[in-house]
Amino acid sequence: MAPNYDILASVYDKLDFGNFAEALTPRLVDYALRNDWMGRRIISLGCGTGKGLQWLAQHGYLLTGVDQSEAMLEQAKASISGGRGSVDWQQQDILSLEGISGMDMALALNVLGEMDSLKQLEAAFQCIRKTLHEGRLFMFDLYTIEGLVIRYQTGDRLIYDTDDL
């Protein structure tokens, strides 16, 4: 599956890689609530440094943050404190989730594009389905090649090799 993200953990937030999940998470929960979703237990798959979990923790959700990178999970643990919700941190691969069930919502933001094949994507969907209560929500994103080109074509973002990176 995905490359080892341990090497990115210390600079991930400095490069704003978690901003997409951070911005989208409240909007997805709002959408779910407006469409009669009721639940408290949310699993974030490929949670990275926890940017997408921060808002959820502040609003009292019971969270499970899953990432296969130990360094990313350490960053996430350090960034989320003082929220009303609780977070169960799990270092696991989403292709073989173990011991997680009874979730009301699964979020997979900016992670499924890391799958190497449709077979891996299908395996991920099957594992994720097992974590959810019957009839609950799985919210995810997938970019096409064209979508990725459009997303990164703006040219307004340059990353320079600085001492803090």
N, C-alpha and C positions, 0 to 999 in steps of 0.2 A: 504494500500500500504506500502511504505517503513517506516522504523522506523524513529523516530524523529532525524533529523540530527543537530538540534540546539546544542546538547551537543558536537558534533564533530567540530563545526565551528572554534573554537580557535586553534585546533591542526591539522586540515585537511591538510593544506599546509606543516606543519612541518613533517607530516608523508608521504608526497609526494603523497597523494591520487589523486590530480588533475593533476599529471604529464602525465597520459595517454591522457587526453583531450588536454592538452597543446601541446604535441608532435604530436598528430594526426590531429588536426584542420588545420594547414597549408597544410599538405599533402592532406587532403580531398578537400580543396578549390583548390589546384593546380590540382588535378585530375578532379574536376568539370570544371575548366577553360579550361583544355586541351580537354575536351569533349563538348565544345561549350556552356557551361553554362554562362549565363550573368545575373547578378543580384547584388543588393547591400543590400537587406534587409534579414537579417539572424536571425532566432530565435534559441536560445540555450536552450534546455529543460533539466531541472535538472542541471543548470549551476553551482551550488555549489558556491565555492569561486571565480569563474570567471577565472580560469587558462586557460580554452579553449577560452575565449573571449578576452584575452589580445592582442594576435596577430591580431585578427580581428579588434579590436578598433584602433590599431596602423596603420592599412592599410585602414582606412576610411570607413568601412562597417557600415551600419545602423543596430543596434543590438537591439534585445529584449532578455533579460536574464530572464528566468523563473525558479523559485525554490519554493518549498513549505516551505522551512525553512527561516524564517526571519533573523536568525543569519548568515546563509550562505550568504544571499543577502547583509547583512551589510558588511561582509568580502569582498565580490566581489566589492561593491561600493568603498570601501577603497583601493582596489588593482588596480583599473582601473582608471587612470587619465592621462590627457595629450595626449590621443589618438586623432586621427583626426576624428574618427567615434563617433557616439552618442549611448548611451545605455538607453533603456527604461526598467526599472526593474519592474518585475511583480511577486508578491508572489501569486502563483497559483499552484494547483495540475494539472499535465498533463492529468489526467483523466477527467478534467472538465474545459478546457481552455475557457475563456470568453474574448470577445472584442479584439481578435488578429486575423488579417487577412492580406492578401496581401504580404505574405512572399515569398521570392525567394528560400530560402533554410531553412530546419529545421535540426538541429543537435541534436542528443540524444546519447551522449557518456557516457558510463558507468552508465546508468540510467535504461534502460529497463529491466535489470536483476533483478531489485527490485520489479517487478510485481509479485503478488501472484498467478496469474492464467492466462491461455490463454484468458479468458474472459476479464480480465483487460488489457492485451496486445492489444486485439482487440479494446477495448474502447479507449485506448491511440492512436492507429493508426487512428481511426476515428476522434478524436479531432484534432490530428496533421494535418490530411488532410485538415480540414476546415481552418487552418491557412495559407495554401499555395495557391499561384496563381496556376491555372490549368497548369499541365505539369512541375511543378517545382520539386526540389529535396528534398527528405527526406533521410538523411544519419544517420545510427545508427549502433550500435554493439550489439551483443548478444553472450555471452559465453555459451558453453555447460558445463556440469559438468566436462567433460574431459578437456576442455580448461582451466577451472579455476584451476584444479589440476596442469596442466602443467605450467600455469602462475605463480603459487605460490609455485612450487616445487623446485625452484632453491636453496633455502636455503641460499642465499647470503644476506638476509635482516632480521635483527633482530630488534625488537623494544623494547627498555628498558623503564621502568617507571622512567622517570627523572622529575626533578622539573618543567621544562618548558612544560611538557605534563600533 
